[in-house]
Amino acid sequence: MEHQTRLTMFLPNLVLLLIFFLHSTTWTTAQEVENETEFDYIKGSKKGPPHWGDLKKEWGACKNGNMQSPIDLSRHNVRVVSGLGKLKKNYKAQNASITNRGHDIALKWEKDAGSIIINGINFFLRQCHWHSPSEHTINGRRYDLELHMVHESKGNLKNRIAVIGLLFKIGRPDPILSKFSKYIKSMVDEKAEKNTGIIDPSEIKLGGKKYYRYMGSLTVPPCTEGVIWSINKKIRSVSRKQVKLLREAVHDHAEKNARPIQPLNRRGIQLYDPKQKKVN
């Protein structure tokens, strides 16, 4: 019985790990496209989300992939588990910069800013950026903002990607965005990069311990699949003024920079709950 319990707890991680390696051939084009002129979010545009997969051959996954992101985290498709374990973070302060990439605002670290551990693999933090409204939805509800913390592995498992997602609703100002507002204001409608000095990623509070986990893709071209997503269940707050500033700063002339919800295609979604009773 004890052996059965251990096996049951191990299976969620094993399944994710197998999917992770099955997609290892796609990682050479894993990086997000940063050239704002190559795609956009403008409604009716020939370079908008419905057409991303037709713009370039290497962006074919945007159209033909079956594990695309974002998705709706519907309770009907979620399995509550305890075996995934708490997200293990080991971040450290490093010099960073804020960049207006045209389609979003990104915070980038120049050197090793630490990592998270998933399935025994270290994923090192590279950058974070914001989407408004949120890309992922929970039970059909779309929130006001979504932050993506993008991590990448090294060594023999180079270029594997894991993303932590945080959702926000209108309320009190977000401390991190308050800290960077002066930089963002200084480059409204200007593709620029501003040094912010030393930034500790730990200042970005993840909130609660519960999180959703599923296998998906980048939400911008090339829409590479095999990305490990961890979406924190706790909804944080952001002011309306902060969301407005993020949208006004970029110069893609779109009202939003959120990709539409993609088909689940029978993928499993897990919700880590440390209080979930173990199977006997």
C-alpha positions in Angstrom: 0.0 0.0 0.0 2.9 2.4 0.8 4.5 1.6 -2.6 1.2 2.4 -4.3 1.0 5.7 -2.5 4.5 6.7 -3.6 3.8 5.7 -7.1 0.6 7.7 -7.2 2.4 10.8 -6.0 5.2 10.3 -8.5 3.1 9.8 -11.6 2.2 13.5 -12.2 5.8 14.5 -12.3 6.7 11.5 -14.4 4.1 12.3 -17.0 5.2 15.9 -17.3 8.9 14.8 -17.5 8.1 12.4 -20.4 6.2 15.1 -22.3 9.0 17.5 -21.6 11.6 15.2 -23.3 9.3 14.3 -26.2 9.3 17.9 -27.2 13.1 18.3 -26.9 13.5 18.7 -30.7 11.7 22.0 -30.8 13.9 24.0 -28.5 16.3 25.5 -31.0 13.6 28.1 -31.9 12.2 28.5 -28.4 13.0 32.1 -27.9 10.3 34.7 -28.2 10.3 37.0 -31.2 11.2 40.5 -30.2 10.9 42.3 -33.5 7.6 44.2 -33.1 7.1 44.7 -36.8 6.8 40.9 -37.5 3.5 40.4 -35.7 0.8 42.3 -33.8 -2.4 42.0 -31.8 -4.5 44.5 -33.8 -8.0 43.4 -34.6 -8.4 42.6 -38.3 -4.7 42.9 -39.0 -3.1 40.5 -41.4 -0.3 40.1 -38.8 -2.8 39.4 -35.9 -3.0 36.2 -33.9 -5.2 34.3 -36.4 -2.5 34.7 -39.0 0.7 34.2 -37.0 1.1 30.7 -38.3 1.0 31.8 -41.9 3.6 34.6 -41.6 6.7 32.4 -41.4 7.4 28.7 -41.9 9.1 28.5 -38.5 5.9 29.9 -36.9 3.8 27.0 -38.0 3.1 25.8 -34.5 1.0 28.9 -34.0 -1.5 27.4 -36.5 -0.9 23.7 -36.4 0.3 23.0 -32.8 -1.9 20.9 -30.5 -0.4 22.1 -27.2 -0.8 25.9 -27.6 -1.1 28.5 -24.9 -2.9 30.3 -23.3 -5.8 28.1 -22.2 -8.9 28.3 -19.9 -8.2 26.8 -16.6 -11.6 25.3 -16.2 -12.5 23.4 -13.0 -14.0 20.7 -15.3 -10.5 19.9 -16.6 -8.5 20.3 -13.5 -7.2 17.5 -11.3 -6.2 18.5 -7.7 -2.9 16.9 -6.7 -0.3 17.1 -3.9 2.6 15.4 -5.6 3.8 18.3 -7.7 5.3 19.9 -4.6 5.9 23.5 -3.7 7.7 25.7 -6.3 11.3 25.9 -5.2 12.8 29.3 -5.9 16.4 30.4 -5.5 16.5 33.9 -6.9 19.2 36.5 -6.4 19.6 40.2 -7.1 21.3 41.2 -10.3 21.5 44.2 -12.6 18.4 44.5 -14.8 16.8 46.7 -17.4 13.3 47.6 -18.6 12.7 47.3 -22.3 9.9 48.6 -24.5 9.6 45.8 -27.1 6.9 47.4 -29.0 4.3 44.8 -28.2 5.0 44.6 -24.5 7.2 45.9 -21.6 9.8 43.5 -20.4 12.2 43.4 -17.4 15.4 41.6 -18.2 18.3 40.4 -16.0 21.8 40.7 -17.5 23.4 37.9 -15.4 22.4 34.9 -13.3 19.4 36.0 -11.3 18.7 32.6 -9.9 16.3 29.8 -10.7 13.4 27.6 -10.0 13.5 23.8 -9.8 10.9 21.7 -11.6 11.3 17.9 -11.9 14.8 18.2 -10.6 15.9 20.6 -13.3 17.1 24.2 -12.7 15.3 26.8 -14.9 17.1 30.1 -14.7 15.2 33.4 -14.8 15.7 35.4 -17.9 13.0 38.0 -18.1 9.5 38.9 -17.2 6.8 40.8 -19.2 3.2 41.8 -18.9 0.1 41.1 -21.0 -3.2 43.0 -20.6 -5.8 41.7 -20.3 -4.7 38.3 -18.9 -4.0 35.6 -21.5 -5.0 32.7 -19.3 -8.6 32.6 -17.9 -10.0 30.7 -14.9 -13.4 29.2 -15.4 -13.9 31.5 -18.4 -13.0 34.7 -16.5 -10.3 36.9 -18.0 -8.4 39.1 -15.5 -7.0 42.6 -16.0 -3.3 41.7 -16.3 -0.9 38.8 -16.5 2.8 38.7 -15.6 5.0 36.0 -17.2 8.3 35.1 -15.5 10.3 33.3 -18.2 12.9 30.7 -17.2 15.4 28.7 -19.3 17.5 25.6 -18.6 21.2 25.2 -19.2 23.8 22.5 -20.0 22.6 19.3 -21.6 19.0 20.5 -21.3 19.7 23.9 -22.8 16.8 26.1 -23.9 14.0 24.3 -22.2 11.5 26.8 -21.0 9.4 27.1 -17.9 7.0 30.1 -17.2 5.4 31.2 -14.0 2.3 33.2 -14.6 0.6 35.6 -12.2 -2.9 37.0 -12.7 -4.0 40.4 -11.5 -7.4 42.2 -11.0 -8.0 45.9 -10.5 -7.4 47.0 -7.0 -4.4 48.3 -5.1 -1.2 49.2 -7.1 1.3 46.5 -7.7 4.5 47.3 -5.8 6.8 46.1 -8.6 5.1 48.2 -11.3 5.1 51.2 -8.9 8.9 50.7 -8.7 9.3 50.8 -12.5 6.6 53.3 -13.5 9.1 56.2 -13.9 11.1 54.1 -16.4 8.0 53.0 -18.3 6.8 56.6 -18.5 10.1 57.7 -19.9 9.8 55.5 -23.0 6.2 55.8 -24.0 5.9 55.2 -27.7 9.6 54.6 -27.9 11.4 51.3 -28.4 14.0 51.8 -25.8 15.9 50.1 -22.9 16.5 51.7 -19.5 18.9 50.3 -16.9 17.1 49.9 -13.5 20.1 48.9 -11.4 20.1 45.9 -9.1 16.7 44.1 -9.0 15.9 41.1 -6.7 13.4 38.8 -8.5 12.2 37.8 -5.0 10.4 41.2 -4.8 7.9 39.7 -7.2 5.6 37.9 -4.7 4.0 34.8 -6.1 1.2 34.8 -3.6 -0.4 31.6 -2.5 1.1 28.1 -2.6 -1.5 26.7 -5.0 -0.7 26.7 -8.7 -2.0 25.2 -11.9 0.5 23.1 -14.0 0.2 22.1 -17.7 2.3 21.7 -20.8 1.8 24.4 -23.4 3.6 26.8 -25.6 5.0 30.3 -25.9 2.1 32.7 -26.3 3.9 34.8 -29.0 5.6 33.6 -32.2 7.2 31.1 -32.8 4.6 29.6 -30.4 7.1 26.8 -29.5 5.5 23.9 -27.6 6.9 22.0 -24.7 6.8 24.9 -22.3 6.1 24.0 -18.6 3.5 26.4 -17.3 2.8 27.1 -13.6 0.0 29.6 -13.0 -0.4 30.8 -9.4 -4.0 30.4 -8.3 -4.0 33.5 -6.1 -5.1 36.6 -7.9 -3.0 39.7 -7.1 -4.0 43.3 -7.5 -2.9 46.1 -9.8 -4.2 49.6 -10.3 -6.2 50.7 -13.3 -3.6 53.5 -13.8 -0.8 50.9 -14.0 -2.5 48.8 -16.5 -3.2 51.9 -18.6 0.4 52.9 -18.5 1.6 49.5 -19.7 -0.8 49.7 -22.7 0.0 53.3 -23.5 3.8 52.8 -23.3 3.9 50.2 -26.2 3.4 51.4 -29.7 1.7 48.5 -31.5 -1.6 50.5 -31.5 -3.5 47.5 -30.2 -6.0 47.8 -27.4 -4.6 44.6 -25.9 -1.6 42.3 -26.2 -3.2 39.0 -25.1 -3.4 36.0 -27.4 -6.9 34.4 -27.6 -7.6 31.2 -25.7 -6.4 28.0 -27.5 -8.0 24.6 -27.6 -7.1 22.3 -24.7 -7.0 19.2 -26.9 -7.4 16.7 -24.1 -4.3 18.0 -22.2 -4.3 17.4 -18.4 -4.3 20.4 -16.0 -3.1 19.8 -12.5 -3.7 22.1 -9.5 -1.2 21.7 -6.7 -2.8 21.9 -3.3 -0.5 21.1 -0.4 -3.6 20.3 1.8 -4.9 17.7 -0.7 -5.2 14.4 1.1 -2.8 11.7 -0.1 -4.1 8.6 -1.8 -3.9 5.5 0.5 
